[in-house]
């Protein structure tokens, strides 16, 4: 079985920086590379890939294919960390290819305990897959086997559940701030919703004026909103909720 100890991380953004700190904390010989850090060292990684057991591509999705093509082929595992990019984006010249996708928003949250992050793994052979599993096991985290097609759906669901809901939280913060209210009043409501999802489907949890067709409340809310985009979002979500429960506007 291939054992991973030396890890080269290409990309100094949120994910690359976080994984570097986690690997170092768990005793891996991890090094972070990027053009902003040291372009000459990055070129050495491309030319001497065999010095590493694993090279992680923590770059923009659009750059994965190009960066992987610049790495000289060796027995080293070359893997990317993208949720929306297929395994096939990694250049075929690499014998051992994989995906090492942490399903977590890591922006500004380097203190997140790695053991709480679900990692989604994929590889082009069992040896590579087993080696990636061992890295996750060593960190005390959980891994899930998710192929490229499944991961595309997973990433879409994550965007809907996290990225979009976070934007709605921002909109709610603006409403509260404009009214001179403390947004933290809403936190127990939000925390209860997340806890309820552990045992209840989101569809069964839906409440509020939209599902009740409470037009007077809906109109009062629309009158309070000042931004046309937010008004459109409110109307669209109201319609979506009502359509979901087979009710007409």
N, C-alpha and C positions, 0 to 999 in steps of 0.2 A: 504493500500500500504506500502511495506517495504521501510523505509527511511535509506539511507546510510550516516553515519557520521564517524564511526570509521573504518579506513582502515589499514590493515596490508599488507605491500609489502614485499614479499620474493624475494630477488635478488637485488644486489647492482651495477649492470651494468648500461649501458647507459639509458635504458628504465626505470628501477626501480628508479634510482636516479632522472631522469627527472620528472616522475610522482609524486614522493614523494614531490619534491619542488613545483610542480603545485598544488597538493592537499592542502598542507600547506598554500600556498598563497591564496587559495580560502576558507580557514577556516575549512577544514576537519581535523579531529584528525587522522593524518596519521603517521605511524611509519614504518621505514625501517629496515628490518632484513636480516642477511646473516651470514654465518659461519665466514667470515673474520671480521665482526663487533663484533659479540657476539654469539658464538655457543650455549651458555646456553639459551640466550633469544630466539633464534630460536626454540629450543626444547620446550620452554614454549608456543610458538605460536602453535606448532603442538598439544600440549596437551590441550590448552585452546582456541581453535578456536572460541568458542562461545562469547568471549570477543569482537570480531570484527563483524561489519556488512558485511564487504567485505574483503576477502583475495585475493590479486592479485599475481599470480605466474609469476614473471619476471625473469624466469630462461631459460637456454638453452632448445630448443625444446625437446631434448632427455630426459631431466630431469623432464618434466611436469608430466608424469604419476607417476613416483617414488615419487616426492615431494607431489603430491596430495594424494597419498596413505598413507603418513605418518601423514597427518592432521586428527585429530579426527573429526568424523562427528558431525555436529550441524546444526542449522538453518542458519548458516552463508553462504553467497554466496562465492563460490570458483571459480575464473575465471583466465584464462591465457591471455597473450597479444601477442600470436604468430599469424603470418599471414599464416604459412604453416602447422599448427597442428590442427587437428579437435577437436571439442568440446568433442568428445568421449574419448579423451586422459585423461580427468579428471576422477578420480575414481568415480564409480557409487554410492558409499556409501554416497556421498554428495547429499543432496536433491536439493540444488540450485547450478546449474553449469552455467558458462557463458564464453564468449569470449569478451575481451575488447581490441581490436587491434587498436593502433594508426598508421595510414598509413602515416608515416613520418620517415625519417632518422634522428635519434636523437643523433648520435655520435658527441660529442663535440659541441652540439648546444642547450644547456640548456636555451638559451635566446629566443628560438622560442615561439611565442605567441600561447598558447594552443588553443585559439579560431580559429586559422587558420588550425588546424589539423582535417582531417576527421577521425572519430572513427568508426570502423566497429564492430557491436555488434551481438551477438548470445546468446541464452540461452535455457535451457531445459524447461522453463515454463514462462508464461506471467508475473508473479509477479517479477521474477528475471530480466527479460528483462526491465520492467518498471522502476525498481530501478536503473539499469545501465543507462537507458536513462536520468533519473533525474540528475545523476552525470554529464553527458555531458552537459545537459541543464544549470546546475548551473555554469559550467565553460564557458558558452557562445559559446561552440563549436557545430559542426554538427555531427550527428550520422547517420549511414546507417545500415540497416538490411541486413546482408550478412551471408548466411549459410556456413557450412564448405566446401562444394564442390565449391561454388562460390568463397570463400576466397582463395582457392588454385589457381584458375585461376587469381584472383586479385593479389596475391603475385607474381606469375610468371610474370604477366605484369609489376609489379613494379620493379622486378629485371631487366627485359629487358629495361624498360624505364629509370630507375635511376641508378642502380648499374653498368650495362654494359656501359651505356652512360658516366657515371662518369669515368670509366676506359679509355674510348676513349678520354675524356677530358685530362686525365693524359698523354696519348700518344701525344696529341696535344701540351700540355705544354712542353714535352720533345723536340719535334720538334722545337718549338719556342725558347726554352732556348738554344738548340744547335746552332741555327742560330743567337743568340744574339738579339732576338726579344722579345717584351713584350706581354705576353699572353693576357693581358687585351684588346689588339686591337680587339680580337675576341669576346669580350663580347657583343657588340651590335648585332652581327650576331646571337649569341646564344639566347639572350633575345628576338629578333624578332621572332625566330623560336618558342619559347614557347608561345609568344603572338598569333602567327598565329594559333597555335593548338586550340585556343579558338573557332575558327570559320571555320577552314579548316582541312580536314583529312590529316594525315601524308603522305598518298600515293599521294595525289594531290600536296603536297609541294615538292616532290623529285626533286632535281636539281643535277648538278655536272657532272663530266666526265664519271662516270659509266653509267648513263642513256643515255648520248649522244654517248656512245661508242667512246669516245675520247681516242683512244689507245696511241697516242703519249704522252698525258698528264699523263695517267695512268702509262706508262713506266718510265717517268721522276720521278714521285712520288716514284715508287718502287726503282729506282736507289738511291734516297735520303735516303731511310730507311736503317738502319744498323742492326736492330735486326730482326732475322729470324721469331720470333713469330709475331712481328708487320707486317712484310711483308705478312705472312700467313693470318692475320686478314684483311689486306687491300684487298688481293685477294679474300678472302671468302665473304666479304661484297660487293665487286664489282660484283661478280657472283650473289649474292643474289638479289641485286638491278636489275641487268639485267634480271634475271629469273622472278622477280616479274612483270616486264613490258613486258614479253613475247618476250625478245630479246636474241639472242644467243651471246656467247662470240666470 
